[in-house]
Amino acid sequence: MPAYRKILALESSCDDTAVAIVEDGRRVLASVITSQTELHAQFGGVVPEAAAREHIESVNVALQAALDQAGCALEDMDAFAATLGPGLIGSLLVGANTGKTLSLITGKPFLGVNHLYAHVASNYLESDLAPPFLCLLVSGGHTQLIVVESYETMRIVGSTLDDAVGEAYDKVARLMALPYPGGPVLDRLAASGNPKAFALPKATVDGPYDFSFSGLKTASARAFEKARTLLGPDAESAQVEALQRDMAASFQHTVVETLFEKTVRCAQAHNLSTITIAGGVSANRGLRQRFERFVQENPAFRLYVPQMAFCTDNAAMVAASAYVNPITDDIRQEVFSRSLTRP
């Protein structure tokens, strides 16, 4: 393991400005996240230029808040880290330039981090997880099955061929006239809906561990539109809400079963008894409950999911990633980014 015991990390790849301080890659001393959800909700999605401006406004405030929370000074850090990609270019520059500036001021190393690996590393926080294991990475931009062979070596063995699962959630929610971000809303509605109300299709794709959600998204939209039309223009709000709950439950059931079945099959094929879930969609309660039920019924398997605070974009996972696999310049970061793609 590297000598960087105490790392201050920044995450600004999309629409959350985050700063964290983590010790030994596991113990979170501080974690501050400034959300831009309210700003982007009025547009129904993230506006890159607006996100970058908000990061500039928030980063110094979040930095000071993290230092105060941890009771530390910049000089106490052994290294600084930031997400270098993938993400929105303007947003990434804010965190990366801040981290590099802090590195220059203090004379401490700067460590670049790949955003996807950081999500995988979120399961190291406050846990005893160690490779090898299989990670189901599910977020607004990615859906991947990753075999983590060691702290430094990962292989993508399955991925989405079109929409990421989080993207599909947001699109279906928008088609149902639900607020942004749609994923948490659908998850909440699904808890009180009928998962068998709508018969929705599971995509058939060539790769045994690949995914496709664009057809499910279209089928859900058409089924909801047809059912809403049958209710008529004078339908009571309670009827519309019941329809939304049933569609949310049916959609979520189909998504969760698809993810679950391929993940377990992949774990068995690769002789991996430890399964982790990472990414923003790992906060989905329906998904977590499905895997939790499986490991209860199959004690040979172990399941790790991040604490709710570390599911969505955060800087603590960036620090954990920097600790176990530090990348000290942009050229090596580019090589590492390519290593996360299929050969």
URDA-V232521 format. One record per residue. N is the residue number from 1. RES is the residue in three letters. SS is DSSP state (h for helix, s for strand, l for the rest). OMEGA is omega in degrees with one decimal (* if undefined). Layout:
((N;RES;SS;OMEGA) (N;RES;SS;OMEGA))
This chain:
((1;MET;l;-179.6) (2;PRO;l;-177.2) (3;ALA;l;-176.3) (4;TYR;l;-174.2) (5;ARG;l;-175.6) (6;LYS;s;-174.9) (7;ILE;s;171.0) (8;LEU;s;-174.9) (9;ALA;s;178.1) (10;LEU;s;177.5) (11;GLU;s;180.0) (12;SER;l;-173.1) (13;SER;l;-177.9) (14;CYS;l;-172.3) (15;ASP;l;174.6) (16;ASP;s;175.3) (17;THR;s;-173.8) (18;ALA;s;174.9) (19;VAL;s;-179.8) (20;ALA;s;173.8) (21;ILE;s;-175.2) (22;VAL;s;-179.3) (23;GLU;s;178.3) (24;ASP;l;175.7) (25;GLY;l;-174.6) (26;ARG;l;-171.1) (27;ARG;s;-177.4) (28;VAL;s;178.5) (29;LEU;s;179.1) (30;ALA;s;175.5) (31;SER;s;-177.8) (32;VAL;s;179.1) (33;ILE;s;175.2) (34;THR;s;-174.4) (35;SER;s;175.6) (36;GLN;l;-174.3) (37;THR;h;-178.0) (38;GLU;h;179.1) (39;LEU;h;-173.2) (40;HIS;h;-179.5) (41;ALA;h;-178.8) (42;GLN;l;179.0) (43;PHE;l;-179.3) (44;GLY;l;179.9) (45;GLY;l;-175.1) (46;VAL;l;173.9) (47;VAL;l;-171.7) (48;PRO;h;-177.7) (49;GLU;h;178.7) (50;ALA;h;179.6) (51;ALA;h;-178.8) (52;ALA;h;179.3) (53;ARG;h;-180.0) (54;GLU;h;176.9) (55;HIS;h;179.8) (56;ILE;h;-179.9) (57;GLU;h;-169.5) (58;SER;h;-166.2) (59;VAL;h;-179.2) (60;ASN;h;177.6) (61;VAL;h;179.4) (62;ALA;h;178.7) (63;LEU;h;-179.5) (64;GLN;h;179.5) (65;ALA;h;179.2) (66;ALA;h;178.1) (67;LEU;h;178.6) (68;ASP;h;-178.7) (69;GLN;h;-178.5) (70;ALA;h;-176.0) (71;GLY;l;-176.4) (72;CYS;l;171.9) (73;ALA;l;179.4) (74;LEU;h;-177.6) (75;GLU;h;179.7) (76;ASP;h;-176.8) (77;MET;l;175.0) (78;ASP;l;179.8) (79;ALA;s;175.6) (80;PHE;s;-177.2) (81;ALA;s;176.4) (82;ALA;s;175.4) (83;THR;s;177.9) (84;LEU;s;178.7) (85;GLY;s;-6.3) (86;PRO;l;-179.5) (87;GLY;l;178.1) (88;LEU;l;-171.8) (89;ILE;h;-178.4) (90;GLY;h;178.9) (91;SER;h;-180.0) (92;LEU;h;-177.8) (93;LEU;h;-177.9) (94;VAL;h;-179.9) (95;GLY;h;-178.3) (96;ALA;h;-179.8) (97;ASN;h;176.7) (98;THR;h;179.5) (99;GLY;h;179.8) (100;LYS;h;177.6) (101;THR;h;177.7) (102;LEU;h;177.7) (103;SER;h;179.9) (104;LEU;h;-178.0) (105;ILE;h;-173.3) (106;THR;h;-175.8) (107;GLY;l;179.0) (108;LYS;l;-176.5) (109;PRO;s;170.4) (110;PHE;s;-177.3) (111;LEU;s;175.6) (112;GLY;s;-176.0) (113;VAL;s;172.7) (114;ASN;s;-173.6) (115;HIS;h;-178.2) (116;LEU;h;177.7) (117;TYR;h;178.7) (118;ALA;h;177.5) (119;HIS;h;176.8) (120;VAL;h;-177.2) (121;ALA;h;178.2) (122;SER;h;179.6) (123;ASN;h;175.0) (124;TYR;h;-175.5) (125;LEU;l;177.2) (126;GLU;l;179.9) (127;SER;l;179.1) (128;ASP;l;-177.1) (129;LEU;l;174.8) (130;ALA;l;176.8) (131;PRO;l;3.7) (132;PRO;l;175.3) (133;PHE;s;175.6) (134;LEU;s;179.0) (135;CYS;s;169.4) (136;LEU;s;-179.0) (137;LEU;s;-175.8) (138;VAL;s;-178.6) (139;SER;l;178.8) (140;GLY;l;-177.9) (141;GLY;l;-173.8) (142;HIS;l;168.5) (143;THR;s;-173.2) (144;GLN;s;167.9) (145;LEU;s;-173.2) (146;ILE;s;173.1) (147;VAL;s;179.3) (148;VAL;s;-175.6) (149;GLU;l;177.7) (150;SER;l;178.2) (151;TYR;l;-175.9) (152;GLU;l;-171.0) (153;THR;l;178.1) (154;MET;s;176.8) (155;ARG;s;173.6) (156;ILE;s;-178.3) (157;VAL;s;177.6) (158;GLY;s;179.0) (159;SER;s;178.5) (160;THR;s;179.0) (161;LEU;l;179.9) (162;ASP;l;-178.3) (163;ASP;l;166.9) (164;ALA;l;-174.9) (165;VAL;h;178.3) (166;GLY;h;176.4) (167;GLU;h;178.8) (168;ALA;h;177.0) (169;TYR;h;-177.0) (170;ASP;h;-179.2) (171;LYS;h;178.4) (172;VAL;h;178.0) (173;ALA;h;179.4) (174;ARG;h;178.6) (175;LEU;h;177.7) (176;MET;l;178.8) (177;ALA;l;177.4) (178;LEU;l;-175.6) (179;PRO;l;176.1) (180;TYR;l;-5.8) (181;PRO;l;-170.4) (182;GLY;h;-175.9) (183;GLY;h;179.5) (184;PRO;h;179.8) (185;VAL;h;179.0) (186;LEU;h;179.0) (187;ASP;h;-179.8) (188;ARG;h;-180.0) (189;LEU;h;-177.2) (190;ALA;h;-177.2) (191;ALA;l;-178.0) (192;SER;l;179.1) (193;GLY;l;179.4) (194;ASN;l;-177.3) (195;PRO;l;179.8) (196;LYS;l;-177.6) (197;ALA;l;-179.7) (198;PHE;l;176.5) (199;ALA;l;-176.0) (200;LEU;l;-173.8) (201;PRO;l;168.1) (202;LYS;l;-176.1) (203;ALA;l;173.4) (204;THR;l;-179.3) (205;VAL;l;-175.1) (206;ASP;l;-177.7) (207;GLY;l;-176.3) (208;PRO;l;-177.8) (209;TYR;l;177.0) (210;ASP;l;-176.0) (211;PHE;s;172.1) (212;SER;l;-178.0) (213;PHE;l;-178.3) (214;SER;h;178.5) (215;GLY;h;177.2) (216;LEU;h;178.2) (217;LYS;h;-179.2) (218;THR;h;179.6) (219;ALA;h;179.5) (220;SER;h;-179.6) (221;ALA;h;-179.1) (222;ARG;h;179.9) (223;ALA;h;179.4) (224;PHE;h;-179.7) (225;GLU;h;179.3) (226;LYS;h;-179.5) (227;ALA;h;179.9) (228;ARG;h;178.4) (229;THR;h;179.9) (230;LEU;h;176.7) (231;LEU;h;178.8) (232;GLY;l;-176.1) (233;PRO;l;-177.3) (234;ASP;l;-178.3) (235;ALA;l;178.4) (236;GLU;l;-177.9) (237;SER;h;179.8) (238;ALA;h;178.2) (239;GLN;h;179.3) (240;VAL;h;179.5) (241;GLU;h;177.6) (242;ALA;h;177.2) (243;LEU;h;178.2) (244;GLN;h;179.5) (245;ARG;h;-179.4) (246;ASP;h;178.4) (247;MET;h;177.8) (248;ALA;h;-179.7) (249;ALA;h;-179.6) (250;SER;h;178.6) (251;PHE;h;-178.3) (252;GLN;h;178.9) (253;HIS;h;-179.0) (254;THR;h;179.5) (255;VAL;h;-175.8) (256;VAL;h;-179.4) (257;GLU;h;177.4) (258;THR;h;179.4) (259;LEU;h;-177.3) (260;PHE;h;-175.4) (261;GLU;h;-177.9) (262;LYS;h;179.5) (263;THR;h;-179.8) (264;VAL;h;178.5) (265;ARG;h;179.3) (266;CYS;h;178.9) (267;ALA;h;179.6) (268;GLN;h;-179.0) (269;ALA;h;-178.4) (270;HIS;l;177.8) (271;ASN;l;179.0) (272;LEU;l;-177.9) (273;SER;l;177.8) (274;THR;s;179.9) (275;ILE;s;174.4) (276;THR;s;173.9) (277;ILE;s;-178.6) (278;ALA;s;-178.5) (279;GLY;l;-175.4) (280;GLY;h;-178.0) (281;VAL;h;175.1) (282;SER;h;175.0) (283;ALA;h;-178.9) (284;ASN;l;-174.7) (285;ARG;h;178.0) (286;GLY;h;179.1) (287;LEU;h;-179.6) (288;ARG;h;-177.8) (289;GLN;h;-179.7) (290;ARG;h;179.6) (291;PHE;h;177.8) (292;GLU;h;178.3) (293;ARG;h;-179.7) (294;PHE;h;-177.4) (295;VAL;h;174.6) (296;GLN;h;-180.0) (297;GLU;h;-178.5) (298;ASN;l;-173.4) (299;PRO;l;176.4) (300;ALA;l;179.9) (301;PHE;l;174.2) (302;ARG;s;-178.8) (303;LEU;s;172.6) (304;TYR;s;171.7) (305;VAL;s;-178.7) (306;PRO;l;167.9) (307;GLN;l;-176.2) (308;MET;h;-177.9) (309;ALA;h;-176.2) (310;PHE;h;179.4) (311;CYS;l;179.4) (312;THR;l;-176.4) (313;ASP;l;179.8) (314;ASN;l;-176.9) (315;ALA;l;178.4) (316;ALA;h;178.8) (317;MET;h;177.0) (318;VAL;h;177.5) (319;ALA;h;178.5) (320;ALA;h;178.2) (321;SER;h;-179.7) (322;ALA;h;-178.8) (323;TYR;h;-174.5) (324;VAL;h;-177.4) (325;ASN;l;-176.7) (326;PRO;l;178.2) (327;ILE;s;-166.1) (328;THR;l;174.7) (329;ASP;l;-174.1) (330;ASP;h;-179.6) (331;ILE;h;178.0) (332;ARG;h;177.0) (333;GLN;h;179.7) (334;GLU;h;177.7) (335;VAL;h;-179.6) (336;PHE;h;178.0) (337;SER;h;179.4) (338;ARG;h;-179.5) (339;SER;h;178.8) (340;LEU;l;176.8) (341;THR;l;-178.8) (342;ARG;l;177.2) (343;PRO;l;*))
